[in-house]
């Protein structure tokens, strides 16, 4: 089967990483995959580096007439069977080009935020898309309601993790602990993310402020807007917070934690970081934003807390601090949830099923 991915986003993040991983995975299954994106985008650089076939075209609205004809040419030249769109501009252009050539379209909605009401959503997620994939199940009813699409044409396929790549030796873990002066006298509670306003770092720091009397250390793994949160930690005079900076890979740092927390307040699908922590058998504390509750299952794999509520975070951490056996049980359950539902192979298999289903309906 010949598959084409269209992506108008210029950045390089989880969405674009998933496209590359899906494309490489489908090629390993014997399919041909082509990508069309902006020339100066992060996806272009990484897709080319990965050996994928890449075309470029501008997706800005002023170039739509040119890009529409460019896509028609590429679809015909590459003998495309299925079109896969990911962002708004490429969904409009790719959907229209696919309609002209009677090609099936799969549209992935990577965000957990609401889609706009009105005719635009009906066109984008219903008329221009034969099937919609989400990254968490919680937004399926909303998309069906806003777009008037049937629920059997929408499916959640979370971004899976490659569990074979997540390996931490005792030596790597010990090196990290020594580098950042970890001590057996403390319980380490941490998060890993690209720090943004909606990742809940403010709530984590407020929780750290409330627990300065306890033998806890709070660890923030990752880059992003780190300076903003370092400044807040200094203003609060926090001695129990550690910033590691951006780490590649972050596995030794996550493995060194006793509890993993992700306190996002918006935009999450199913976070790669929480899946990595779960696979490393860490008990979880997370909000129920997006797909986080599909991994942090309350009282099974961790404890669900309310967004913007550091007091509930303190209560959850205090409970886990006093119950080491429950921490161990939750960590083991979290790993099993990943192995049963959230691996790279699960993602590829589910996506391939939709491709084959769409192609068979068009033939």
Secondary structure by P-SEA (a helix, b strand, c coil): cbbbbbbccccccaaaaaaaaaaaaaaaabbbbbbbcccccaaaaaaaaaccbbbbbbccccaaaaaaaaaaaaaaaacccbbbbccaaaaaaaaaaaaaabbbbbbbbcccccccccaaaaaaacccccbbbbccccaaaaaaaaaccccccbbbbccccccccccccaaaaaaaaaaacccccbbbbbcccccccccaaaaaaaaaaacccccbbbbbbbbcaaaaaaaaaaaacccccccccccccaaaaaaaccbbbbbccccccccaaaaaaaaabbbbbbcccccccccccccccbbbbbcccaaaaaaaaaaaaacaaaaaaaaaaaaaaaaacccaaaaaaaaaaaaaaaaaaac
